[in-house]
Amino acid sequence: SVSRASPNLTFVPACLPPDPVEVEELQRFVSNSKRLFVMTGAGISTESGIPDYRSEGVGLYARTDRRPVQHAEFVHSASARQRYWARNFVGWPQFSSHQPNKAHLVLRDWEKLGKLHWLVTQNVDALHTKAGSQRLTELHGCTHRVFCLACGDQMLRSELQEHFEALNPTWKAEAFGVAPDGDVFLTDEQVRNFQVPACRKCGGILKPDVTFFGDTVSQEKVSFVHQRLAESDSMLVAGSSMQVYSGYRFALAARDRKLPIAVLNIGPTRLDHFASLKLNSRCGELLPLIV
């Protein structure tokens, strides 16, 4: 089901309503595109109630000194994995219940109309999938899937939640705030007795199917996205400052191909100096205005 409720603006930076001139400019950009390549970031999901990392005043980095788990730390430290999974276990029911907003639905509709050639998201929240997008690459994976680092066995994150509950029948913890990747803030004392299951097939380490900070996106996936970009005639970036190179590289490739690039994001981005069009508006407010 898709939420029809008003957008949740708790984690959305303040911005002015869309300027009619900007609406007209983006309309012209989209109308001139026949095979639009779209890349989305955390700014498209903030209106669904999921915070981002970098937004001024409301992002995780602005509100706390918390930082996401690093790949090497997760792989090499049992205590780091225990801390990560305890926080993720508490946060999962809320995080997994978030629903797509108007911006996700617009992009799904553009795909159905044949306007959107390919959609790449840097988000791991599954909201594009929930909205019904199919021509989609989840660049950094998705928290709704889990796999074993040793044997590669996969399972749904919802299924793992049941294993956590069975292993920790009396464990309870009160959460303090939610992070962009779905976990919550817990103290070391709260985490200490939390039990983490091993792979059901080989006893290996279970990890969410996401690219943690310090890890890299597979070359196979990068090549696939470059192929989709090569088939496109324009690029739209929605809700991303493009500070992470794994996404920024595709904007550089689009620039090198001399594709027109439009950026829709509240606040500055790494693309502002070479984008054809820069718009400072909410994705869920501006995109539905485009026919």
Disulfide bonds with the S-S distance in Angstrom:
none
